[in-house]
């Protein structure tokens, strides 16, 4: 476990390095140096490709290439303004969808829930979103999320759920069918066949969240057994 403070250089290196919240590439210090912009625990994936700072902040700081869940709050010219839980609303162009043209665009309404990718993030600019994979130009699951229920959690919890080795989603999936979309901005979209299952997912996420109950797998199984499912 490694804790860093703002201004510290961190040993983040990879051929295809991807920096998440709390880290900044700085060219004026050393070639390829990475600096911490906030205090917290330095984290990285098993292959060292993705690095980020894990803190206790509940305010999402957009980072390029990250998947987020947003809510449309207004129409803006040829696109929309979207709330992603950051300090500033994000912009989404009407053409930032698979197969979208000037004559054929998604018909999003205020309140529509979206699964999107951050295409531009800069401290002095409004973040920008797109709803397709940058490599394939296909939707790849991005776009409007219809129906379902939006669960809010800590930023740390959303990263935990995206870890394939985490126990919670496989544990729930073994009990009942469900669909989920996880945003790194502390939002989880859940779709199940019955309201009681949706409630169970929401309560389990809250119970396991480090900012909530902080339950481990054993405690979560006992908690799940007390629910009416």
C-alpha positions as CSV (number, residue, x, y, z in Angstrom):
1,X,0.0,0.0,0.0
2,X,1.5,3.3,-1.1
3,X,0.2,6.7,0.0
4,X,1.1,9.9,-1.9
5,X,0.7,13.6,-1.5
6,X,0.0,16.3,-4.1
7,X,3.2,17.1,-6.1
8,X,4.8,13.7,-5.6
9,X,6.2,11.8,-8.6
10,X,4.9,8.3,-9.0
11,X,6.4,5.3,-10.8
12,X,3.6,4.9,-13.4
13,X,5.1,3.4,-16.5
14,X,3.6,1.3,-19.3
15,X,3.7,1.2,-23.1
16,X,0.0,2.1,-23.2
17,X,-0.2,4.0,-20.0
18,X,-3.6,5.2,-18.9
19,X,-3.9,7.7,-16.1
20,X,-7.0,8.0,-13.9
21,X,-8.1,10.5,-11.2
22,X,-5.4,12.2,-9.2
23,X,-2.5,11.7,-11.7
24,X,-1.1,14.1,-14.3
25,X,1.5,13.6,-17.0
26,X,4.2,16.3,-16.7
27,X,6.7,16.9,-19.4
28,X,8.6,19.8,-17.7
29,X,10.0,17.6,-14.9
30,X,11.3,14.5,-16.6
31,X,10.4,12.8,-19.8
32,X,7.4,10.6,-19.1
33,X,7.1,11.6,-15.4
34,X,3.7,11.3,-13.7
35,X,2.7,13.5,-10.8
36,X,0.1,13.2,-8.1
37,X,-2.4,16.0,-7.9
38,X,-4.1,14.9,-4.7
39,X,-3.5,12.9,-1.6
40,X,-4.6,9.3,-1.4
41,X,-3.6,5.7,-2.1
42,X,-1.7,4.9,-5.3
43,X,-3.5,2.1,-7.2
44,X,-2.8,0.3,-10.5
45,X,-4.2,-2.7,-12.4
46,X,-2.4,-6.0,-12.4
47,X,-0.7,-5.3,-15.7
48,X,0.4,-1.8,-14.6
49,X,-1.4,-0.2,-17.6
50,X,-4.0,1.8,-15.5
51,X,-2.9,4.0,-12.6
52,X,-5.0,6.3,-10.3
53,X,-5.2,7.8,-6.8
54,X,-7.8,6.3,-4.5
55,X,-9.1,8.9,-2.1
56,X,-12.3,9.5,-0.1
57,X,-13.6,12.2,-2.4
58,X,-17.2,11.8,-3.5
59,X,-16.8,14.4,-6.3
60,X,-16.0,12.8,-9.6
61,X,-13.0,14.3,-11.5
62,X,-13.4,13.3,-15.2
63,X,-10.5,11.5,-16.8
64,X,-10.2,10.6,-20.5
65,X,-11.4,7.1,-21.6
66,X,-13.3,6.5,-18.4
67,X,-16.8,5.1,-18.6
68,X,-19.5,7.1,-16.8
69,X,-23.2,7.2,-16.3
70,X,-24.8,10.5,-16.9
71,X,-28.2,12.1,-16.8
72,X,-29.4,14.5,-19.5
73,X,-30.3,17.9,-18.0
74,X,-30.8,20.1,-21.0
75,X,-30.7,20.3,-24.8
76,X,-27.7,22.4,-26.1
77,X,-27.6,23.3,-29.7
78,X,-27.0,20.1,-31.7
79,X,-26.3,18.1,-28.5
80,X,-27.0,17.8,-24.8
81,X,-25.7,18.9,-21.4
82,X,-25.2,15.9,-19.1
83,X,-24.7,15.7,-15.4
84,X,-21.9,13.2,-14.6
85,X,-21.4,14.2,-10.9
86,X,-18.4,16.4,-11.6
87,X,-17.8,20.1,-10.9
88,X,-19.0,21.0,-14.4
89,X,-21.7,19.5,-16.6
90,X,-20.4,17.5,-19.6
91,X,-21.3,18.1,-23.3
92,X,-22.5,15.3,-25.6
93,X,-22.7,16.0,-29.3
94,X,-25.6,14.6,-31.3
95,X,-23.2,12.8,-33.7
96,X,-21.3,11.1,-30.9
97,X,-23.3,7.9,-31.3
98,X,-22.8,4.8,-33.6
99,X,-24.3,5.5,-37.0
100,X,-25.5,9.0,-36.0
101,X,-25.9,11.6,-38.8
102,X,-27.4,15.1,-39.0
103,X,-30.7,13.6,-40.1
104,X,-30.6,10.6,-37.8
105,X,-29.8,11.3,-34.2
106,X,-30.9,9.8,-30.8
107,X,-34.0,11.5,-29.4
108,X,-32.9,12.0,-25.9
109,X,-35.1,13.8,-23.3
110,X,-34.3,15.6,-20.1
111,X,-33.8,12.9,-17.5
112,X,-32.5,10.2,-20.0
113,X,-29.8,8.1,-18.5
114,X,-26.7,7.4,-20.6
115,X,-23.7,5.1,-20.4
116,X,-20.9,7.1,-22.0
117,X,-17.2,7.5,-22.3
118,X,-15.2,10.6,-21.4
119,X,-13.5,11.8,-24.7
120,X,-12.1,15.0,-23.4
121,X,-11.2,16.0,-19.8
122,X,-9.2,19.1,-18.9
123,X,-9.3,21.2,-15.7
124,X,-10.0,24.4,-17.7
125,X,-12.5,22.9,-20.1
126,X,-16.0,21.4,-20.0
127,X,-15.7,17.6,-20.2
128,X,-17.0,16.0,-23.4
129,X,-18.6,12.6,-23.8
130,X,-19.2,10.1,-26.6
131,X,-21.4,7.0,-26.8
132,X,-19.2,4.7,-28.9
133,X,-15.9,2.8,-28.6
134,X,-13.1,5.0,-29.9
135,X,-11.4,2.0,-31.6
136,X,-14.3,0.3,-33.3
137,X,-16.7,3.3,-33.7
138,X,-19.4,0.9,-32.5
139,X,-21.7,1.4,-29.6
140,X,-20.2,-1.5,-27.6
141,X,-22.8,-1.1,-24.9
142,X,-22.6,2.7,-24.7
143,X,-25.8,4.8,-25.3
144,X,-29.1,5.4,-23.6
145,X,-30.0,3.1,-20.7
146,X,-33.7,2.6,-20.8
147,X,-35.7,1.5,-17.7
148,X,-33.7,0.2,-14.8
149,X,-32.7,2.1,-11.6
150,X,-29.8,4.3,-10.8
151,X,-27.8,3.5,-7.7
152,X,-25.2,5.9,-6.3
153,X,-22.1,4.8,-4.5
154,X,-18.6,6.0,-3.6
155,X,-16.0,6.3,-6.4
156,X,-14.0,3.6,-4.7
157,X,-17.0,1.2,-4.8
158,X,-17.6,1.7,-8.5
159,X,-13.9,0.8,-9.2
160,X,-14.3,-2.3,-6.9
161,X,-17.4,-3.4,-8.9
162,X,-15.4,-3.1,-12.1
163,X,-12.8,-5.5,-10.8
164,X,-13.8,-8.9,-12.2
165,X,-12.4,-10.6,-9.1
166,X,-14.8,-8.8,-6.8
167,X,-17.4,-11.0,-5.2
168,X,-20.6,-8.9,-5.1
169,X,-21.9,-9.0,-8.7
170,X,-21.2,-12.8,-9.2
171,X,-22.9,-13.4,-5.8
172,X,-26.0,-11.5,-6.8
173,X,-26.0,-12.9,-10.4
174,X,-26.2,-16.4,-8.9
175,X,-29.4,-15.6,-7.1
176,X,-31.3,-13.8,-9.9
177,X,-30.8,-12.4,-13.5
178,X,-29.6,-8.8,-13.6
179,X,-28.1,-6.3,-15.9
180,X,-25.7,-3.6,-14.7
181,X,-23.7,-0.7,-16.1
182,X,-21.0,0.7,-13.9
183,X,-19.8,4.2,-14.2
184,X,-16.5,5.3,-12.6
185,X,-18.3,8.4,-11.4
186,X,-20.0,6.5,-8.6
187,X,-23.1,5.5,-10.4
188,X,-24.5,2.0,-11.1
189,X,-27.4,1.3,-13.4
190,X,-29.3,-1.8,-12.4
191,X,-32.1,-3.6,-14.3
192,X,-33.8,-6.7,-13.0
193,X,-37.1,-8.5,-13.6
194,X,-38.7,-7.6,-10.2
195,X,-38.5,-4.5,-8.0
196,X,-37.5,-6.6,-5.0
197,X,-34.3,-7.7,-6.8
198,X,-33.5,-4.2,-7.7
199,X,-33.9,-3.2,-4.0
200,X,-31.6,-6.1,-3.0
201,X,-28.9,-5.0,-5.4
202,X,-29.1,-1.4,-4.1
203,X,-29.0,-2.4,-0.5
204,X,-26.1,-4.8,-1.1
205,X,-24.0,-2.2,-2.9
206,X,-24.6,0.2,0.0
207,X,-23.7,-2.5,2.6
208,X,-20.4,-3.4,0.8
209,X,-19.4,0.2,-0.1
210,X,-16.4,1.2,2.0
211,X,-18.2,4.5,2.7
212,X,-21.2,2.5,3.9
213,X,-21.2,-0.8,5.7
214,X,-17.9,-2.0,4.3
215,X,-19.0,-5.7,4.5
216,X,-16.8,-8.4,3.2
217,X,-18.0,-11.5,1.3
218,X,-19.0,-13.5,4.3
219,X,-21.0,-10.7,5.9
220,X,-22.6,-9.8,2.5
221,X,-23.8,-13.4,2.1
222,X,-25.4,-13.3,5.6
223,X,-27.0,-9.9,4.8
224,X,-28.3,-11.2,1.5
225,X,-29.9,-14.2,3.2
226,X,-32.0,-11.7,5.3
227,X,-33.6,-10.1,2.3
228,X,-36.9,-11.2,0.8
229,X,-35.6,-12.6,-2.5
